[in-house]
Amino acid sequence: MSVHKIKEHIFEVGAADYDRRLFDELIPLPDGTTYNAYLIIGNKKTALLDTVDPEKKDVLFKNLEYLGIEKIDYVVSHHAEQDHSGAIPDVLKRYPMAKVVTNKKCKGFLQDLLHIEEDRFIIINDGDTLSLGDKTLKFIFTPWVHWPETMASYLVEDKIMFTCDFFGSHYASSNIFVKDEAKVIEDAKRYYAEIMMPFRTQIKKNIEKIEQFDIDIIAPSHGSLWKKPEIIINAYKDWVSDRLENTVLIPYVSMHKSTEAMVYFLLDRLIERGIEVKPYNLTVTDTGKIAMALVDAATVIIAGPQVLAGAHPYLAYVASLTNALRPKTKNIGIMGSYGWGGRMVDQLTGLLSNLKAYMFEPLLIKGHPGADGFEKITKLADEIKAKHKELGLL
């Protein structure tokens, strides 16, 4: 049981998952996560805002039992993904008079994923309100944070903005409100990088919509709640802006130390030129760290060996990941070693087709780099420095 009181008659009744280490079978969770569900008890109606991952539904029901909740009138679904919606069918069975309040697009997803009956829905539009008596929910559509149907709810009388995934973080803590701001911002940046970054343009518009409201608390569906909303809002404004850092990200893999020698020679040359470098060995690195670095790195150099006439599979993975996340990176390069002919460059270039970035001349060296190879790497460092100067970063 883990009920948290937020304000009078407003509770967080979801579940923390301290031990979960992988989300969507893809995203690392070094700090676990939470599935936040919010109960609002009006003097006429009671609303449950989202539910929990199905594996944690027993926690949700224990929390509702602890509060003595015998009737729920509305289940507001902000987003159809199952970590928020998965327990809705169970809630509807437990509270047969409850209706699912959501938008038309979300209704369709919920029916596809959970097979909820048609007559259990109340469909709302952007800007609509729902009265609970002495408390009023106002709905704000915030598409593409991070699915097309996502929305937020604003509790008018208490000035709480329930934002679902927007402004969230995979961070499990016994503190319902943010305590360690730096740590939560770090996890929120990871969260943004892994699922939100491709939708920068839409997120800018959604921030503008959210800022129109007088907000005391931002209550996301994952992680801690913000009593200082401006901290997370300003962080998002920075992440979605065009601002870049004087940083080169080098995700790499090396089979017999040839590429590693190239990477660390380039690293030294870039440091000499006043550029920060973030090298990540793909065999040991949490891919979430790469995603975070992609948020504001000006340059990305993907480095590795050719394997069986193609790119090392780890390189193909990181190229595909970078392509999917669509970072604001302005320069990209491919560097590595090979033993005989192949199509690594063509393969990786094809996997990076979404990026609107300048492409350096690929730098491939046969075998272990020698004097000529190191000279070419030095030239690449000079080219990177020139590009960073053009961007005003040096």
C-alpha positions as a Markdown table, in Angstrom:
| # | Residue | x | y | z |
|---|---|---|---|---|
| 1 | Met | 0.0 | 0.0 | 0.0 |
| 2 | Ser | 1.4 | 3.4 | -1.0 |
| 3 | Val | -1.2 | 6.1 | -1.0 |
| 4 | His | 0.2 | 9.6 | -1.3 |
| 5 | Lys | -2.0 | 12.7 | -0.4 |
| 6 | Ile | -1.3 | 15.5 | -2.9 |
| 7 | Lys | -4.0 | 18.0 | -1.7 |
| 8 | Glu | -7.3 | 17.7 | 0.1 |
| 9 | His | -9.3 | 14.9 | -1.5 |
| 10 | Ile | -6.6 | 14.3 | -4.2 |
| 11 | Phe | -4.4 | 11.2 | -3.9 |
| 12 | Glu | -1.8 | 9.3 | -5.9 |
| 13 | Val | -2.9 | 5.7 | -5.8 |
| 14 | Gly | -0.6 | 4.0 | -8.4 |
| 15 | Ala | 2.4 | 1.8 | -7.9 |
| 16 | Ala | 6.2 | 2.0 | -7.8 |
| 17 | Asp | 8.3 | -0.6 | -9.5 |
| 18 | Tyr | 11.7 | -0.3 | -7.9 |
| 19 | Asp | 13.1 | -3.5 | -9.6 |
| 20 | Arg | 12.0 | -3.0 | -13.2 |
| 21 | Arg | 15.1 | -2.6 | -15.4 |
| 22 | Leu | 13.7 | -2.6 | -18.9 |
| 23 | Phe | 10.8 | -0.8 | -20.5 |
| 24 | Asp | 9.1 | -1.8 | -23.8 |
| 25 | Glu | 11.8 | -4.6 | -23.9 |
| 26 | Leu | 14.1 | -1.8 | -25.1 |
| 27 | Ile | 14.6 | 1.1 | -22.7 |
| 28 | Pro | 17.0 | 0.6 | -19.7 |
| 29 | Leu | 15.5 | 1.7 | -16.3 |
| 30 | Pro | 18.5 | 2.2 | -14.0 |
| 31 | Asp | 16.2 | 3.8 | -11.4 |
| 32 | Gly | 13.0 | 1.7 | -11.8 |
| 33 | Thr | 9.8 | 3.5 | -12.6 |
| 34 | Thr | 6.3 | 4.4 | -11.3 |
| 35 | Tyr | 2.9 | 4.0 | -12.7 |
| 36 | Asn | 1.1 | 7.1 | -11.3 |
| 37 | Ala | -2.7 | 7.0 | -11.0 |
| 38 | Tyr | -4.6 | 9.8 | -9.4 |
| 39 | Leu | -7.8 | 9.7 | -7.4 |
| 40 | Ile | -9.9 | 12.9 | -7.2 |
| 41 | Ile | -12.8 | 12.9 | -4.8 |
| 42 | Gly | -15.4 | 15.6 | -5.6 |
| 43 | Asn | -18.4 | 16.2 | -3.4 |
| 44 | Lys | -20.6 | 14.7 | -6.2 |
| 45 | Lys | -18.4 | 12.5 | -8.3 |
| 46 | Thr | -15.1 | 10.6 | -8.1 |
| 47 | Ala | -12.6 | 10.3 | -10.9 |
| 48 | Leu | -9.6 | 8.0 | -11.3 |
| 49 | Leu | -7.0 | 9.5 | -13.7 |
| 50 | Asp | -5.2 | 6.6 | -15.5 |
| 51 | Thr | -4.4 | 3.2 | -13.9 |
| 52 | Val | -1.3 | 1.1 | -13.7 |
| 53 | Asp | 0.6 | -1.6 | -15.6 |
| 54 | Pro | -1.4 | -4.8 | -15.3 |
| 55 | Glu | 1.3 | -6.5 | -13.3 |
| 56 | Lys | 0.7 | -3.9 | -10.5 |
| 57 | Lys | -3.1 | -3.8 | -10.5 |
| 58 | Asp | -3.3 | -5.4 | -7.1 |
| 59 | Val | -1.4 | -2.5 | -5.6 |
| 60 | Leu | -3.9 | -0.1 | -7.2 |
| 61 | Phe | -6.8 | -1.9 | -5.7 |
| 62 | Lys | -5.3 | -2.1 | -2.3 |
| 63 | Asn | -4.8 | 1.6 | -2.4 |
| 64 | Leu | -8.4 | 2.2 | -3.3 |
| 65 | Glu | -9.5 | -0.1 | -0.6 |
| 66 | Tyr | -7.3 | 1.7 | 1.9 |
| 67 | Leu | -9.1 | 4.9 | 1.1 |
| 68 | Gly | -12.5 | 3.2 | 1.3 |
| 69 | Ile | -13.5 | 3.9 | -2.3 |
| 70 | Glu | -16.7 | 2.1 | -3.0 |
| 71 | Lys | -17.7 | 4.0 | -6.2 |
| 72 | Ile | -15.7 | 5.5 | -9.1 |
| 73 | Asp | -17.8 | 7.5 | -11.6 |
| 74 | Tyr | -15.1 | 8.2 | -14.2 |
| 75 | Val | -11.8 | 6.7 | -15.3 |
| 76 | Val | -9.9 | 9.4 | -17.3 |
| 77 | Ser | -7.6 | 7.8 | -19.9 |
| 78 | His | -4.9 | 10.3 | -21.0 |
| 79 | His | -3.0 | 7.7 | -23.1 |
| 80 | Ala | -3.8 | 4.2 | -24.3 |
| 81 | Glu | -0.4 | 2.6 | -23.7 |
| 82 | Gln | -0.8 | -0.3 | -21.3 |
| 83 | Asp | 1.4 | 0.9 | -18.6 |
| 84 | His | -1.3 | 3.6 | -18.0 |
| 85 | Ser | -4.4 | 1.8 | -19.4 |
| 86 | Gly | -3.7 | -1.8 | -18.7 |
| 87 | Ala | -5.8 | -2.1 | -15.6 |
| 88 | Ile | -8.8 | -0.2 | -16.9 |
| 89 | Pro | -10.8 | -3.4 | -17.7 |
| 90 | Asp | -10.2 | -4.6 | -14.1 |
| 91 | Val | -11.3 | -1.2 | -12.7 |
| 92 | Leu | -14.5 | -1.4 | -14.8 |
| 93 | Lys | -15.3 | -4.8 | -13.5 |
| 94 | Arg | -14.7 | -3.6 | -9.9 |
| 95 | Tyr | -16.7 | -0.4 | -10.4 |
| 96 | Pro | -19.4 | -1.3 | -13.0 |
| 97 | Met | -21.0 | 2.2 | -13.1 |
| 98 | Ala | -17.7 | 3.8 | -14.1 |
| 99 | Lys | -17.3 | 5.4 | -17.5 |
| 100 | Val | -14.0 | 5.8 | -19.4 |
| 101 | Val | -13.5 | 9.5 | -20.3 |
| 102 | Thr | -11.2 | 10.1 | -23.2 |
| 103 | Asn | -10.8 | 11.5 | -26.7 |
| 104 | Lys | -12.0 | 9.8 | -29.8 |
| 105 | Lys | -8.6 | 8.7 | -31.0 |
| 106 | Cys | -7.7 | 7.2 | -27.6 |
| 107 | Lys | -11.0 | 5.4 | -27.5 |
| 108 | Gly | -10.1 | 3.6 | -30.7 |
| 109 | Phe | -6.7 | 2.6 | -29.3 |
| 110 | Leu | -8.3 | 1.4 | -26.1 |
| 111 | Gln | -10.7 | -0.8 | -28.0 |
| 112 | Asp | -8.0 | -2.2 | -30.1 |
| 113 | Leu | -5.7 | -3.0 | -27.2 |
| 114 | Leu | -8.1 | -3.8 | -24.4 |
| 115 | His | -11.5 | -4.6 | -26.1 |
| 116 | Ile | -13.4 | -2.2 | -23.9 |
| 117 | Glu | -17.1 | -2.1 | -24.8 |
| 118 | Glu | -18.6 | 0.8 | -26.7 |
| 119 | Asp | -21.1 | 1.8 | -24.1 |
| 120 | Arg | -18.4 | 2.3 | -21.4 |
| 121 | Phe | -17.0 | 5.5 | -23.0 |
| 122 | Ile | -17.6 | 9.2 | -22.7 |
| 123 | Ile | -15.9 | 11.1 | -25.5 |
| 124 | Ile | -14.5 | 14.6 | -24.8 |
| 125 | Asn | -13.0 | 17.3 | -27.1 |
| 126 | Asp | -10.1 | 19.6 | -26.5 |
| 127 | Gly | -11.1 | 22.3 | -24.0 |
| 128 | Asp | -14.1 | 20.4 | -22.6 |
| 129 | Thr | -14.7 | 20.2 | -18.8 |
| 130 | Leu | -16.0 | 17.5 | -16.5 |
| 131 | Ser | -17.6 | 18.5 | -13.2 |
| 132 | Leu | -17.0 | 16.4 | -10.0 |
| 133 | Gly | -19.1 | 18.9 | -8.0 |
| 134 | Asp | -16.7 | 21.1 | -6.2 |
| 135 | Lys | -13.8 | 20.1 | -8.5 |
| 136 | Thr | -13.6 | 20.6 | -12.3 |
| 137 | Leu | -11.3 | 18.8 | -14.8 |
| 138 | Lys | -10.4 | 20.6 | -18.0 |
| 139 | Phe | -9.0 | 18.6 | -20.8 |
| 140 | Ile | -6.1 | 19.7 | -23.0 |
| 141 | Phe | -5.1 | 17.7 | -26.0 |
| 142 | Thr | -1.3 | 17.3 | -26.2 |
| 143 | Pro | -0.7 | 15.0 | -29.2 |
| 144 | Trp | 2.7 | 13.3 | -29.8 |
| 145 | Val | 3.9 | 13.3 | -26.2 |
| 146 | His | 4.4 | 10.6 | -27.2 |
| 147 | Trp | 1.5 | 9.0 | -29.0 |
| 148 | Pro | -1.0 | 10.8 | -31.3 |
| 149 | Glu | -3.9 | 10.6 | -28.8 |
| 150 | Thr | -2.2 | 11.8 | -25.6 |
| 151 | Met | -3.8 | 14.5 | -23.6 |
| 152 | Ala | -3.6 | 16.3 | -20.2 |
| 153 | Ser | -6.1 | 17.2 | -17.5 |
| 154 | Tyr | -6.1 | 20.4 | -15.5 |
| 155 | Leu | -7.8 | 20.4 | -12.1 |
| 156 | Val | -9.1 | 24.0 | -12.0 |
| 157 | Glu | -9.7 | 24.6 | -8.4 |
| 158 | Asp | -6.4 | 23.0 | -7.2 |
| 159 | Lys | -4.2 | 24.2 | -10.1 |
| 160 | Ile | -2.8 | 20.7 | -10.8 |
| 161 | Met | -1.8 | 19.7 | -14.3 |
| 162 | Phe | -1.9 | 16.0 | -14.9 |
| 163 | Thr | 0.3 | 15.5 | -17.9 |
| 164 | Cys | 0.6 | 11.7 | -18.4 |
| 165 | Asp | 4.0 | 11.0 | -20.1 |
| 166 | Phe | 4.7 | 14.7 | -20.7 |
| 167 | Phe | 7.3 | 15.9 | -18.2 |
| 168 | Gly | 7.6 | 12.4 | -16.7 |
| 169 | Ser | 10.7 | 10.4 | -15.7 |
| 170 | His | 11.4 | 6.7 | -15.1 |
| 171 | Tyr | 12.4 | 7.3 | -11.4 |
| 172 | Ala | 11.1 | 5.3 | -8.5 |
| 173 | Ser | 11.2 | 7.0 | -5.1 |
| 174 | Ser | 9.3 | 7.0 | -1.9 |
| 175 | Asn | 9.1 | 10.8 | -2.2 |
| 176 | Ile | 6.0 | 11.7 | -4.2 |
| 177 | Phe | 7.3 | 15.2 | -4.8 |
| 178 | Val | 10.6 | 16.0 | -6.4 |
| 179 | Lys | 13.4 | 16.1 | -3.8 |
| 180 | Asp | 16.6 | 15.7 | -5.7 |
| 181 | Glu | 16.0 | 18.1 | -8.6 |
| 182 | Ala | 19.2 | 17.3 | -10.4 |
| 183 | Lys | 18.6 | 13.6 | -10.3 |
| 184 | Val | 15.0 | 13.8 | -11.5 |
| 185 | Ile | 16.0 | 16.2 | -14.3 |
| 186 | Glu | 18.6 | 13.7 | -15.4 |
| 187 | Asp | 16.0 | 10.9 | -15.5 |
| 188 | Ala | 13.5 | 13.2 | -17.2 |
| 189 | Lys | 16.1 | 14.0 | -19.9 |
| 190 | Arg | 16.7 | 10.3 | -20.4 |
| 191 | Tyr | 12.9 | 9.8 | -20.7 |
| 192 | Tyr | 12.6 | 12.7 | -23.1 |
| 193 | Ala | 15.5 | 11.4 | -25.2 |
| 194 | Glu | 14.2 | 7.9 | -25.5 |
| 195 | Ile | 10.6 | 8.5 | -26.5 |
| 196 | Met | 9.9 | 12.3 | -27.0 |
| 197 | Met | 12.8 | 13.6 | -29.0 |
| 198 | Pro | 11.4 | 12.7 | -32.5 |
| 199 | Phe | 8.5 | 15.1 | -31.8 |
| 200 | Arg | 10.3 | 18.3 | -30.9 |
| 201 | Thr | 8.1 | 20.5 | -33.1 |
| 202 | Gln | 4.9 | 19.2 | -31.6 |
| 203 | Ile | 6.3 | 19.4 | -28.1 |
| 204 | Lys | 7.0 | 23.1 | -28.5 |
| 205 | Lys | 3.4 | 23.7 | -29.3 |
| 206 | Asn | 2.2 | 21.6 | -26.4 |
| 207 | Ile | 4.4 | 23.5 | -24.0 |
| 208 | Glu | 2.8 | 26.7 | -25.1 |
| 209 | Lys | -0.6 | 25.2 | -24.4 |
| 210 | Ile | 0.3 | 24.0 | -20.9 |
| 211 | Glu | 1.9 | 27.4 | -20.0 |
| 212 | Gln | -1.5 | 29.1 | -20.5 |
| 213 | Phe | -2.6 | 27.7 | -17.2 |
| 214 | Asp | -1.8 | 28.8 | -13.6 |
| 215 | Ile | -0.1 | 25.7 | -12.3 |
| 216 | Asp | 0.9 | 24.8 | -8.8 |
| 217 | Ile | 1.8 | 21.2 | -9.4 |
| 218 | Ile | 2.7 | 19.2 | -12.5 |
| 219 | Ala | 1.7 | 15.5 | -11.9 |
| 220 | Pro | 3.1 | 13.2 | -14.6 |
| 221 | Ser | 2.3 | 9.5 | -15.0 |
| 222 | His | 5.9 | 8.4 | -14.3 |
| 223 | Gly | 8.2 | 9.7 | -11.6 |
| 224 | Ser | 7.9 | 12.4 | -9.0 |
| 225 | Leu | 5.6 | 15.4 | -9.0 |
| 226 | Trp | 6.8 | 19.0 | -9.5 |
| 227 | Lys | 5.9 | 21.7 | -7.0 |
| 228 | Lys | 8.1 | 24.0 | -9.0 |
| 229 | Pro | 6.7 | 23.5 | -12.5 |
| 230 | Glu | 9.0 | 26.0 | -14.1 |
| 231 | Ile | 12.0 | 23.7 | -13.5 |
| 232 | Ile | 10.8 | 20.9 | -15.7 |
| 233 | Ile | 9.1 | 23.2 | -18.2 |
| 234 | Asn | 12.3 | 25.2 | -18.7 |
| 235 | Ala | 14.3 | 22.0 | -19.1 |
| 236 | Tyr | 11.9 | 20.8 | -21.8 |
| 237 | Lys | 12.2 | 24.2 | -23.5 |
| 238 | Asp | 15.9 | 23.8 | -23.7 |
| 239 | Trp | 15.8 | 20.2 | -24.9 |
| 240 | Val | 13.4 | 21.1 | -27.8 |
| 241 | Ser | 15.2 | 24.3 | -28.7 |
| 242 | Asp | 17.8 | 24.6 | -31.4 |
| 243 | Arg | 20.6 | 25.1 | -28.9 |
| 244 | Leu | 23.6 | 22.7 | -29.3 |
| 245 | Glu | 26.5 | 22.0 | -27.1 |
| 246 | Asn | 30.2 | 22.0 | -28.2 |
| 247 | Thr | 30.2 | 18.2 | -27.9 |
| 248 | Val | 31.1 | 15.3 | -30.1 |
| 249 | Leu | 29.4 | 12.0 | -29.4 |
| 250 | Ile | 31.3 | 8.9 | -30.4 |
| 251 | Pro | 29.4 | 5.6 | -30.1 |
| 252 | Tyr | 31.8 | 2.9 | -31.1 |
| 253 | Val | 32.7 | -0.8 | -31.0 |
| 254 | Ser | 36.1 | -2.3 | -31.6 |
| 255 | Met | 36.9 | -6.0 | -32.2 |
| 256 | His | 40.7 | -6.0 | -32.3 |
| 257 | Lys | 41.5 | -2.5 | -31.0 |
| 258 | Ser | 42.0 | -0.8 | -34.4 |
| 259 | Thr | 38.8 | 1.3 | -34.2 |
| 260 | Glu | 39.5 | 1.9 | -30.5 |
| 261 | Ala | 42.9 | 3.4 | -31.4 |
| 262 | Met | 41.2 | 5.6 | -34.0 |
| 263 | Val | 38.5 | 6.8 | -31.5 |
| 264 | Tyr | 41.0 | 7.7 | -28.8 |
| 265 | Phe | 43.3 | 9.5 | -31.2 |
| 266 | Leu | 40.4 | 11.5 | -32.4 |
| 267 | Leu | 39.3 | 12.1 | -28.8 |
| 268 | Asp | 42.7 | 13.6 | -27.9 |
| 269 | Arg | 42.8 | 15.8 | -31.0 |
| 270 | Leu | 39.3 | 17.2 | -30.3 |
| 271 | Ile | 40.2 | 17.9 | -26.7 |
| 272 | Glu | 43.2 | 19.8 | -27.9 |
| 273 | Arg | 40.8 | 21.9 | -30.1 |
| 274 | Gly | 38.6 | 22.8 | -27.1 |
| 275 | Ile | 35.8 | 20.3 | -27.9 |
| 276 | Glu | 34.1 | 18.1 | -25.3 |
| 277 | Val | 34.0 | 14.4 | -26.3 |
| 278 | Lys | 31.7 | 11.6 | -25.1 |
| 279 | Pro | 32.9 | 8.2 | -26.2 |
| 280 | Tyr | 30.6 | 5.3 | -25.5 |
| 281 | Asn | 31.7 | 1.7 | -26.1 |
| 282 | Leu | 28.5 | 0.0 | -27.4 |
| 283 | Thr | 29.4 | -3.3 | -25.7 |
| 284 | Val | 29.1 | -1.9 | -22.2 |
| 285 | Thr | 27.1 | 1.4 | -22.5 |
| 286 | Asp | 23.5 | 1.9 | -21.4 |
| 287 | Thr | 21.9 | 3.0 | -24.7 |
| 288 | Gly | 19.9 | 5.5 | -22.6 |
| 289 | Lys | 23.1 | 7.5 | -22.1 |
| 290 | Ile | 23.6 | 7.6 | -25.8 |
| 291 | Ala | 20.1 | 8.9 | -26.3 |
| 292 | Met | 20.6 | 11.6 | -23.7 |
| 293 | Ala | 23.8 | 12.7 | -25.3 |
| 294 | Leu | 22.0 | 12.9 | -28.7 |
| 295 | Val | 19.7 | 15.6 | -27.2 |
| 296 | Asp | 22.2 | 18.4 | -27.7 |
| 297 | Ala | 25.4 | 17.0 | -29.2 |
| 298 | Ala | 26.5 | 19.1 | -32.2 |
| 299 | Thr | 28.3 | 16.2 | -33.8 |
| 300 | Val | 28.0 | 12.4 | -33.9 |
| 301 | Ile | 30.8 | 10.1 | -35.2 |
| 302 | Ile | 29.7 | 6.5 | -35.4 |
| 303 | Ala | 32.8 | 4.3 | -35.3 |
| 304 | Gly | 33.4 | 0.6 | -35.7 |
| 305 | Pro | 34.8 | -2.3 | -37.8 |
| 306 | Gln | 33.4 | -3.9 | -40.9 |
| 307 | Val | 32.1 | -7.4 | -40.3 |
| 308 | Leu | 31.3 | -9.8 | -43.1 |
| 309 | Ala | 31.3 | -7.0 | -45.7 |
| 310 | Gly | 28.9 | -4.9 | -43.6 |
| 311 | Ala | 28.7 | -2.8 | -40.5 |
| 312 | His | 29.2 | -4.4 | -37.1 |
| 313 | Pro | 25.6 | -5.1 | -35.9 |
| 314 | Tyr | 26.1 | -2.7 | -32.9 |
| 315 | Leu | 26.8 | 0.1 | -35.4 |
| 316 | Ala | 23.7 | -0.8 | -37.3 |
| 317 | Tyr | 21.7 | -0.6 | -34.1 |
| 318 | Val | 23.0 | 2.8 | -33.0 |
| 319 | Ala | 22.6 | 4.2 | -36.5 |
| 320 | Ser | 19.0 | 3.0 | -36.5 |
| 321 | Leu | 18.4 | 4.4 | -33.0 |
| 322 | Thr | 19.8 | 7.7 | -34.0 |
| 323 | Asn | 17.7 | 7.8 | -37.2 |
| 324 | Ala | 14.6 | 7.0 | -35.2 |
| 325 | Leu | 15.2 | 9.6 | -32.5 |
| 326 | Arg | 15.9 | 12.4 | -35.1 |
| 327 | Pro | 18.2 | 14.5 | -32.9 |
| 328 | Lys | 19.0 | 18.1 | -33.8 |
| 329 | Thr | 22.7 | 17.1 | -34.4 |
| 330 | Lys | 24.2 | 19.2 | -37.2 |
| 331 | Asn | 27.2 | 17.0 | -38.2 |
| 332 | Ile | 27.6 | 13.2 | -38.6 |
| 333 | Gly | 30.4 | 11.0 | -39.6 |
| 334 | Ile | 31.3 | 7.3 | -40.1 |
| 335 | Met | 34.7 | 6.1 | -39.0 |
| 336 | Gly | 36.2 | 2.6 | -38.7 |
| 337 | Ser | 38.5 | -0.2 | -39.9 |
| 338 | Tyr | 38.2 | -3.0 | -42.4 |
| 339 | Gly | 40.1 | -6.0 | -43.7 |
| 340 | Trp | 38.8 | -6.2 | -47.2 |
| 341 | Gly | 36.1 | -4.6 | -49.4 |
| 342 | Gly | 32.5 | -4.1 | -48.2 |
| 343 | Arg | 29.4 | -1.9 | -48.0 |
| 344 | Met | 29.5 | -0.6 | -44.4 |
| 345 | Val | 29.4 | 3.1 | -45.4 |
| 346 | Asp | 26.4 | 2.6 | -47.8 |
| 347 | Gln | 24.6 | 0.5 | -45.1 |
| 348 | Leu | 25.0 | 3.0 | -42.3 |
| 349 | Thr | 24.3 | 6.0 | -44.6 |
| 350 | Gly | 21.0 | 4.4 | -45.5 |
| 351 | Leu | 20.2 | 3.9 | -41.9 |
| 352 | Leu | 20.7 | 7.6 | -41.2 |
| 353 | Ser | 18.4 | 8.9 | -43.8 |
| 354 | Asn | 16.2 | 10.9 | -41.4 |
| 355 | Leu | 19.0 | 13.1 | -40.2 |
| 356 | Lys | 19.2 | 16.6 | -41.7 |
| 357 | Ala | 22.9 | 16.9 | -41.0 |
| 358 | Tyr | 26.2 | 17.6 | -42.7 |
| 359 | Met | 28.0 | 14.3 | -43.5 |
| 360 | Phe | 31.8 | 14.2 | -43.2 |
| 361 | Glu | 33.7 | 12.2 | -45.7 |
| 362 | Pro | 33.7 | 8.6 | -44.3 |
| 363 | Leu | 37.0 | 7.6 | -42.8 |
| 364 | Leu | 37.8 | 3.9 | -43.2 |
| 365 | Ile | 41.3 | 2.6 | -42.6 |
| 366 | Lys | 42.5 | -0.9 | -43.7 |
| 367 | Gly | 43.8 | -2.8 | -40.7 |
| 368 | His | 45.4 | -0.9 | -37.7 |
| 369 | Pro | 45.9 | 2.8 | -38.3 |
| 370 | Gly | 49.4 | 4.0 | -39.2 |
| 371 | Ala | 50.9 | 7.4 | -39.7 |
| 372 | Asp | 48.8 | 8.1 | -42.8 |
| 373 | Gly | 45.6 | 7.0 | -40.9 |
| 374 | Phe | 46.4 | 9.2 | -37.9 |
| 375 | Glu | 47.0 | 12.1 | -40.2 |
| 376 | Lys | 43.5 | 11.6 | -41.7 |
| 377 | Ile | 42.0 | 11.5 | -38.2 |
| 378 | Thr | 43.7 | 14.8 | -37.4 |
| 379 | Lys | 42.2 | 16.3 | -40.5 |
| 380 | Leu | 38.8 | 15.1 | -39.4 |
| 381 | Ala | 39.3 | 16.8 | -36.1 |
| 382 | Asp | 40.1 | 20.1 | -37.9 |
| 383 | Glu | 37.0 | 19.7 | -40.0 |
| 384 | Ile | 34.9 | 19.1 | -36.9 |
| 385 | Lys | 36.4 | 22.2 | -35.3 |
| 386 | Ala | 35.6 | 24.3 | -38.3 |
| 387 | Lys | 32.0 | 23.1 | -38.3 |
| 388 | His | 31.6 | 23.9 | -34.6 |
| 389 | Lys | 33.0 | 27.4 | -35.3 |
| 390 | Glu | 30.4 | 27.9 | -38.0 |
| 391 | Leu | 27.7 | 27.0 | -35.4 |
| 392 | Gly | 29.1 | 29.6 | -33.0 |
| 393 | Leu | 30.2 | 26.9 | -30.5 |
| 394 | Leu | 33.9 | 27.9 | -30.4 |
